Structures are given as C-alpha cells and as structure tokens.
Amino acid sequence: MVLHRIEIETKKRVEIIDITKVVQEKVWESDLHHGIVLVFTKHTTTGLLINEAERNLIEDFKDNLARLFPKELKYHHNSIDRNAVAHLSAGLLLNTELMIPVESGELQLGPWQRILFVELDGPRHRKVYVMVCPCPEMPEE
C-alpha cells in the first residue's frame, strides 16, 4: 500500500474541484496495476463525490445545496463558527471517502464520471489522502 497526500488551495466559500487527474497520477506514481484507491478528505466541511464535472451541473449542485440549507435560517452551531451550513451539507449529503477500483493501472470510472472535491467553508488550505491498495492480478475472462 502507498499513501499520498494532495494539497488543495480553495478560493471560494463553496467550490467544486475535479481531482480525477491528480488521483490518476498518484495511481501511476505507485505503479499499481490492479487494486483499489481510497480517496479521503480529512475535513468536516468538505466532501467527495463521483459525478460529471460539467459546468452547468456544478452550478446546479451549488444552487441545490443553498436551497437545502439556506444561510438565513437559525443554526445552533453558528454561535461557534458560523459554518453550520458547511457542516450540514458535508455531513448529511456528501462522502468523506470514495473507493475506486483500478484495472491495468487506470481508475475504473465511467466515461462521464469524475472525482469531485467539494469545498463548503473556503477559502482554505485542504488535504486529501489517496491510499493505493494493490490486489492480485485479475483472471482473464
């Protein structure tokens, strides 16, 4: 197993960043042929998802998060950090980790699937961990 760290500088309060290319590069650096990649964000106001990275869809994600958790509502946690919406969005709707199979050194994502990092309390410096886990060769079909 190999553990990599990706550092991300977010620029906006809410931002969705395609990290697929960086994760794939970590797989290649690890010389993994067959196995699983675990992608993990260590922040409670960020999340991960697999979906399309189409610009309009990204805006739809942001708009719907805002509708689900309006900033104007009273949130108990806001008495501490004023970021309850970020915690609720991440904790109730997003993943802290993703597992993606690897075959012949390539992430096994569908043609439109991308690994998306979701910032909900930026701008900030963030860390995402990528654990590359080998498994035995897959038998030929």
Secondary structure by P-SEA (a helix, b strand, c coil): cbbbbbbbbbcccbbbbbaaaaaaaaaaaacccbbbbbbbbcccccccccccccaaaaaaaaaaaaaacccccccccccccccaaaaaaaacccccbbbbbbccccccccccccbbbbbccccbbbbbbbbbbbccccccc
